């Protein structure tokens, strides 16, 4: 059993949002044609990247943020039976406000 999971440096733990299975017009998409979404919710973020001078660059994202990320350089992880993604903050390209 994991008691705590804290990403290090500028790493971010993200829960991928569910893929849309229908178009805005109400047409249901076949399972094979549904792409994995590149949106997610930040579950936990590390303290920030350590700069060359030893200072820590604070994270721009925080727990609860909805984000858009690039699909490259991410790792799938399973914690307590739940699936998550872990990625560098550099893989996050936008914070989404709904």
DRENPA-3360 file (N, C-alpha, C; in nm, 2 decimals, always signed):
BEGIN
1 = XXXXXXXX = +0.08/-0.12/+0.00/+0.00/+0.00/+0.00/+0.09/+0.12/+0.00 ~ +0.06/+0.22/-0.09/+0.13/+0.34/-0.10/+0.07/+0.44/+0.00 ~ +0.16/+0.50/+0.09/+0.11/+0.60/+0.18/+0.11/+0.74/+0.12 ~ +0.21/+0.76/+0.04/+0.23/+0.89/-0.02/+0.30/+0.88/-0.16 ~ +0.26/+0.97/-0.25/+0.32/+0.97/-0.38/+0.34/+1.12/-0.42 ~ +0.47/+1.16/-0.42/+0.50/+1.30/-0.45/+0.60/+1.30/-0.56 ~ +0.56/+1.36/-0.68/+0.66/+1.37/-0.79/+0.77/+1.46/-0.74 ~ +0.89/+1.43/-0.80/+1.01/+1.51/-0.77/+1.03/+1.62/-0.88;
9 = XXXXXXXX = +1.11/+1.72/-0.84/+1.16/+1.82/-0.94/+1.04/+1.88/-1.01 ~ +1.04/+1.88/-1.14/+0.93/+1.95/-1.22/+0.83/+1.84/-1.28 ~ +0.82/+1.73/-1.21/+0.73/+1.62/-1.26/+0.59/+1.65/-1.20 ~ +0.49/+1.60/-1.28/+0.35/+1.62/-1.25/+0.27/+1.49/-1.27 ~ +0.19/+1.46/-1.17/+0.10/+1.34/-1.18/-0.03/+1.39/-1.23 ~ -0.08/+1.33/-1.34/-0.20/+1.38/-1.41/-0.30/+1.26/-1.43 ~ -0.43/+1.29/-1.41/-0.53/+1.19/-1.44/-0.59/+1.23/-1.57 ~ -0.58/+1.14/-1.67/-0.63/+1.17/-1.80/-0.78/+1.18/-1.80;
17 = XXXXXXXX = -0.84/+1.28/-1.86/-0.98/+1.29/-1.87/-1.04/+1.18/-1.97 ~ -1.16/+1.15/-1.95/-1.22/+1.04/-2.04/-1.24/+1.09/-2.18 ~ -1.22/+1.00/-2.27/-1.24/+1.03/-2.42/-1.38/+1.05/-2.45 ~ -1.41/+1.14/-2.54/-1.55/+1.16/-2.58/-1.59/+1.05/-2.68 ~ -1.70/+0.99/-2.65/-1.75/+0.88/-2.73/-1.86/+0.92/-2.83 ~ -1.89/+1.05/-2.83/-1.99/+1.10/-2.93/-1.94/+1.24/-2.97 ~ -1.99/+1.27/-3.09/-1.96/+1.40/-3.15/-2.05/+1.51/-3.09 ~ -2.03/+1.64/-3.10/-2.12/+1.74/-3.05/-2.26/+1.72/-3.11;
25 = XXXXXXXX = -2.27/+1.67/-3.23/-2.40/+1.64/-3.29/-2.47/+1.52/-3.24 ~ -2.41/+1.44/-3.16/-2.47/+1.32/-3.10/-2.44/+1.19/-3.17 ~ -2.35/+1.19/-3.26/-2.31/+1.07/-3.33/-2.21/+1.00/-3.25 ~ -2.24/+0.87/-3.22/-2.15/+0.79/-3.14/-2.04/+0.74/-3.22 ~ -1.92/+0.74/-3.16/-1.80/+0.70/-3.24/-1.76/+0.56/-3.20 ~ -1.72/+0.48/-3.30/-1.67/+0.34/-3.27/-1.55/+0.35/-3.18 ~ -1.54/+0.25/-3.09/-1.44/+0.24/-2.99/-1.30/+0.25/-3.05 ~ -1.27/+0.19/-3.16/-1.14/+0.19/-3.23/-1.10/+0.33/-3.28;
33 = XXXXXXXX = -1.20/+0.42/-3.31/-1.17/+0.55/-3.37/-1.15/+0.66/-3.26 ~ -1.17/+0.63/-3.14/-1.16/+0.72/-3.03/-1.02/+0.73/-2.99 ~ -0.96/+0.85/-3.00/-0.82/+0.88/-2.96/-0.81/+0.90/-2.81 ~ -0.70/+0.87/-2.75/-0.68/+0.91/-2.61/-0.68/+1.06/-2.60 ~ -0.75/+1.11/-2.51/-0.75/+1.26/-2.49/-0.62/+1.31/-2.44 ~ -0.58/+1.43/-2.48/-0.46/+1.50/-2.43/-0.49/+1.60/-2.33 ~ -0.60/+1.58/-2.25/-0.64/+1.67/-2.14/-0.64/+1.59/-2.02 ~ -0.61/+1.66/-1.91/-0.62/+1.59/-1.78/-0.62/+1.68/-1.66;
41 = XXXXXXXX = -0.63/+1.62/-1.54/-0.64/+1.70/-1.42/-0.51/+1.67/-1.34 ~ -0.45/+1.78/-1.29/-0.33/+1.77/-1.21/-0.37/+1.71/-1.07 ~ -0.31/+1.60/-1.04/-0.34/+1.54/-0.91/-0.23/+1.58/-0.81 ~ -0.11/+1.59/-0.85/+0.00/+1.63/-0.76/+0.11/+1.68/-0.85 ~ +0.18/+1.78/-0.80/+0.30/+1.84/-0.87/+0.42/+1.85/-0.78 ~ +0.53/+1.83/-0.83/+0.66/+1.84/-0.76/+0.69/+1.98/-0.72 ~ +0.79/+2.01/-0.65/+0.82/+2.14/-0.60/+0.87/+2.24/-0.70 ~ +0.93/+2.19/-0.81/+0.98/+2.27/-0.92/+1.12/+2.23/-0.96;
49 = XXXXXXXX = +1.16/+2.28/-1.07/+1.29/+2.25/-1.13/+1.40/+2.32/-1.06 ~ +1.51/+2.25/-1.03/+1.63/+2.31/-0.97/+1.71/+2.37/-1.09 ~ +1.74/+2.50/-1.08/+1.82/+2.58/-1.18/+1.96/+2.56/-1.15 ~ +2.05/+2.60/-1.25/+2.19/+2.58/-1.24/+2.25/+2.65/-1.12 ~ +2.19/+2.76/-1.07/+2.24/+2.84/-0.96/+2.19/+2.78/-0.83 ~ +2.11/+2.67/-0.83/+2.07/+2.61/-0.71/+1.93/+2.65/-0.66 ~ +1.88/+2.76/-0.72/+1.74/+2.81/-0.69/+1.64/+2.71/-0.75 ~ +1.52/+2.71/-0.69/+1.41/+2.63/-0.74/+1.31/+2.71/-0.82;
57 = XXXXXXXX = +1.28/+2.68/-0.95/+1.18/+2.75/-1.03/+1.05/+2.69/-0.99 ~ +0.96/+2.77/-0.93/+0.83/+2.73/-0.89/+0.75/+2.68/-1.00 ~ +0.66/+2.58/-0.97/+0.57/+2.52/-1.07/+0.47/+2.62/-1.11 ~ +0.43/+2.61/-1.24/+0.32/+2.70/-1.29/+0.18/+2.63/-1.27 ~ +0.18/+2.50/-1.26/+0.06/+2.42/-1.24/+0.05/+2.38/-1.10 ~ -0.08/+2.36/-1.06/-0.10/+2.32/-0.92/-0.21/+2.21/-0.92 ~ -0.23/+2.15/-0.80/-0.33/+2.04/-0.79/-0.46/+2.10/-0.83 ~ -0.54/+2.02/-0.91/-0.67/+2.06/-0.95/-0.68/+2.13/-1.08;
65 = XXXXXXXX = -0.57/+2.18/-1.14/-0.57/+2.24/-1.27/-0.61/+2.14/-1.38 ~ -0.69/+2.19/-1.47/-0.71/+2.11/-1.60/-0.61/+2.16/-1.70 ~ -0.54/+2.06/-1.76/-0.43/+2.09/-1.85/-0.44/+2.02/-1.98 ~ -0.38/+2.08/-2.08/-0.36/+2.02/-2.21/-0.21/+1.99/-2.22 ~ -0.18/+1.86/-2.27/-0.05/+1.82/-2.27/-0.01/+1.75/-2.40 ~ +0.12/+1.75/-2.43/+0.16/+1.68/-2.55/+0.17/+1.53/-2.52 ~ +0.14/+1.45/-2.62/+0.14/+1.30/-2.59/+0.27/+1.24/-2.58 ~ +0.38/+1.31/-2.61/+0.51/+1.25/-2.61/+0.57/+1.27/-2.47;
73 = XXXXXXXX = +0.67/+1.19/-2.43/+0.74/+1.20/-2.31/+0.65/+1.19/-2.18 ~ +0.55/+1.10/-2.19/+0.47/+1.08/-2.07/+0.48/+0.93/-2.03 ~ +0.46/+0.90/-1.91/+0.47/+0.76/-1.86/+0.34/+0.72/-1.80 ~ +0.29/+0.61/-1.83/+0.17/+0.55/-1.76/+0.21/+0.49/-1.63 ~ +0.14/+0.52/-1.52/+0.16/+0.46/-1.39/+0.03/+0.42/-1.33 ~ +0.03/+0.32/-1.25/-0.09/+0.27/-1.18/-0.06/+0.28/-1.03 ~ -0.14/+0.35/-0.96/-0.13/+0.37/-0.81/-0.26/+0.33/-0.75 ~ -0.25/+0.23/-0.66/-0.37/+0.18/-0.59/-0.48/+0.14/-0.69;
81 = XXXXXXXX = -0.44/+0.09/-0.80/-0.54/+0.04/-0.90/-0.59/+0.15/-0.99 ~ -0.55/+0.28/-0.97/-0.60/+0.39/-1.06/-0.49/+0.42/-1.16 ~ -0.53/+0.45/-1.28/-0.43/+0.48/-1.39/-0.40/+0.63/-1.39 ~ -0.28/+0.67/-1.40/-0.24/+0.81/-1.41/-0.13/+0.82/-1.51 ~ -0.09/+0.95/-1.54/+0.02/+0.98/-1.62/+0.12/+1.06/-1.54 ~ +0.25/+1.04/-1.57/+0.35/+1.13/-1.50/+0.43/+1.19/-1.61 ~ +0.45/+1.32/-1.60/+0.52/+1.39/-1.71/+0.59/+1.51/-1.65 ~ +0.68/+1.57/-1.73/+0.75/+1.69/-1.69/+0.65/+1.81/-1.71;
89 = XXXXXXXX = +0.67/+1.91/-1.64/+0.59/+2.03/-1.66/+0.60/+2.08/-1.80 ~ +0.72/+2.06/-1.86/+0.74/+2.11/-2.00/+0.65/+2.04/-2.10 ~ +0.59/+1.92/-2.06/+0.50/+1.86/-2.15/+0.36/+1.92/-2.15 ~ +0.33/+2.00/-2.05/+0.20/+2.07/-2.04/+0.21/+2.20/-2.12 ~ +0.12/+2.21/-2.21/+0.12/+2.33/-2.30/+0.02/+2.44/-2.27 ~ -0.08/+2.40/-2.18/-0.18/+2.50/-2.14/-0.26/+2.46/-2.02 ~ -0.30/+2.56/-1.95/-0.39/+2.54/-1.83/-0.53/+2.58/-1.89 ~ -0.63/+2.49/-1.87/-0.77/+2.52/-1.92/-0.86/+2.57/-1.81;
97 = XX = -0.93/+2.67/-1.84/-1.04/+2.72/-1.75/-1.17/+2.70/-1.82 ~ -1.26/+2.63/-1.75/-1.39/+2.60/-1.81/-1.50/+2.68/-1.74;
% end
